[in-house]
Amino acid sequence: MKTLFTVRDMQAACRSLRQTGSLGLVPTMGALHDGHLSLVRRAAAENDAVAVSIFVNPTQFAPGEDYDAYPRRLAEDGAKLEAEGVDLLFTPSVEEMYPSGATTFVEVAGLGDRLDGASRPGHFRGVATVVAKLFHIVHPDRAYFGQKDAAQVAVLRAMVRDLLFPLQLVVCPIVREPSGLAMSSRNLNLSAAERDRAGALSGALQTAARLVRDGETGAAALRVAMLSQLSSEDGVRLDYAEVVHPETLLPVADTLQGALLAVAAWVGQTRLIDNLLVEASSAERPQPASLPEPIEEMHV
């Protein structure tokens, strides 16, 4: 595995790999866990070569957020990627990605202000900008992202469509801890007690999933169920619990045409997100009474 630090070197290395086959990209902010590695393995299965970026992007953090505290484990991450057979690791500095005087940003209007964008103004402008830069540097055939970041996925899909990026955006299932907690680099910031409380997020989604399986289609009822469970957990401060269209992120009245159930909450000082996709017309088909636990993927 080659580790590269400059845009120029990364561009050259990617050009060389693309001459002999397809190239997959997995953008990350590091502190890698099995969720990230599942993206790497999917990329390796579908491409001739794999590039991974590790860059904690300052422009997607608002003042007072956890940019400085975000976990950074570059040596450990590099060893994990080497073991997975990754071809290129790109770890640029902030100055490399944002040259002095840079004033250009990518903004996906509307979408970028919904769900996490409403809670974190400017967040998705930073995400879209850095991912667009990575796409221009790497020119991948496919880029891999996790379903856990469902709002990010919707924003990036729109960006790829609108800016005519010649690549396939591949979305991979959420990977969960045995408790059902969605894997996240931010889980490293949780104490043992907070980790237990964090189960309220997946628990709220499980409750909603059971209602769907029992025939409930109304978004209002599902939202109330999620809010009730999240609000009842000590040490968990609700950000949002919503039932939205998975592409537009706008609220829907029911789940008959499919929906995204999305939750976000602070556990202590750590903000966590989770979600569940409801398939179109799933409530019209016979459903089991309950979900198996723990859940590896949450689709109903």
Secondary structure, 3 states (H helix, E strand, C coil): CEEECCHHHHHHHHHHHHCCCCEEEEEECCCCCHHHHHHHHHHHHHCCEEEEEECCCHHHCCCCCCCCCCCCCHHHHHHHHHHCCCCEEECCCHHHHCCCCCCCCCCCCCHHHCCHHHHCCCHHHHHHHHHHHHHHHHCCCEEEEEHHHHHHHHHHHHHHHHCCCCCEEEEECCCECCCCCECCHHHHHCCHHHHHHHHHHHHHHHHHHHHHHCCCCEHHHHHHHHHHHHHCCCCEEEEEEEEECCCCCCECCECCCCEEEEEEEEECCEEEEEEEEECCCHHHCCCCCCCCCCCCCCEC
